[in-house]
Amino acid sequence: MATKILTIDAIREDALQLMAKGLIRRNQPIHVLSKFYPDREWLMIEKELEINQYLLRDRVADLVGREEWSWD
């Protein structure tokens, strides 16, 4: 079984998708993401977050940054 590579960009994208679905909010701690990953993957995500200087208590908004809105 191949291991899924979880880069910080992939984690951000997952967070954005969860926000779009209304499953998480920007003001929640990053740790809320843990319930959407298997334990083994979450350990890798924690390591990637640490490498990129994120704390689990930081807000999801810190991870995903500003949302861009296009006004057509």
C-alpha positions as CSV (number, residue, x, y, z in Angstrom):
1,M,0.0,0.0,0.0
2,A,1.5,3.4,-1.0
3,T,1.8,6.1,1.6
4,K,0.0,9.3,0.8
5,I,2.3,12.2,0.7
6,L,0.9,15.0,2.8
7,T,2.6,18.3,2.0
8,I,1.6,21.6,3.7
9,D,-0.2,22.6,0.5
10,A,-2.2,19.4,0.5
11,I,-3.2,19.9,4.1
12,R,-4.3,23.5,3.3
13,E,-6.3,22.2,0.4
14,D,-8.0,19.6,2.6
15,A,-8.8,22.3,5.2
16,L,-10.3,24.6,2.5
17,Q,-12.5,21.7,1.2
18,L,-13.7,20.9,4.7
19,M,-14.5,24.6,5.2
20,A,-16.4,24.8,1.9
21,K,-18.5,21.8,3.1
22,G,-19.2,23.5,6.4
23,L,-17.5,20.8,8.4
24,I,-14.9,23.1,10.0
25,R,-14.7,26.9,10.6
26,R,-11.8,29.3,10.3
27,N,-11.8,30.1,14.0
28,Q,-11.3,26.5,15.2
29,P,-7.9,25.2,16.2
30,I,-6.0,23.3,13.5
31,H,-6.3,20.2,15.7
32,V,-10.0,19.9,14.5
33,L,-8.6,18.4,11.3
34,S,-7.5,15.3,13.2
35,K,-11.0,13.8,13.1
36,F,-10.9,13.7,9.3
37,Y,-7.7,11.6,9.0
38,P,-6.8,8.1,10.1
39,D,-4.4,8.1,13.1
40,R,-1.3,7.1,11.0
41,E,-1.9,10.0,8.5
42,W,-2.5,12.4,11.4
43,L,0.9,11.6,12.8
44,M,2.5,12.6,9.5
45,I,0.3,15.7,9.3
46,E,1.4,16.8,12.8
47,K,5.0,16.4,11.7
48,E,4.5,18.5,8.6
49,L,2.7,21.2,10.5
50,E,5.6,21.3,13.0
51,I,8.1,21.6,10.2
52,N,6.2,24.5,8.9
53,Q,5.9,26.1,12.3
54,Y,2.2,25.6,13.0
55,L,0.9,24.7,16.4
56,L,-2.2,22.5,16.8
57,R,-3.7,25.3,18.8
58,D,-3.3,27.8,15.9
59,R,-6.5,28.6,14.1
60,V,-7.4,27.0,10.8
61,A,-7.4,30.6,9.4
62,D,-3.7,30.8,10.1
63,L,-3.1,27.7,8.0
64,V,-5.3,28.5,5.0
65,G,-4.6,32.3,5.0
66,R,-6.9,34.8,3.4
67,E,-9.7,33.6,1.2
68,E,-9.9,35.2,-2.2
69,W,-13.3,36.3,-3.4
70,S,-13.9,37.1,-7.0
71,W,-16.6,39.8,-7.6
72,D,-18.0,39.2,-11.1
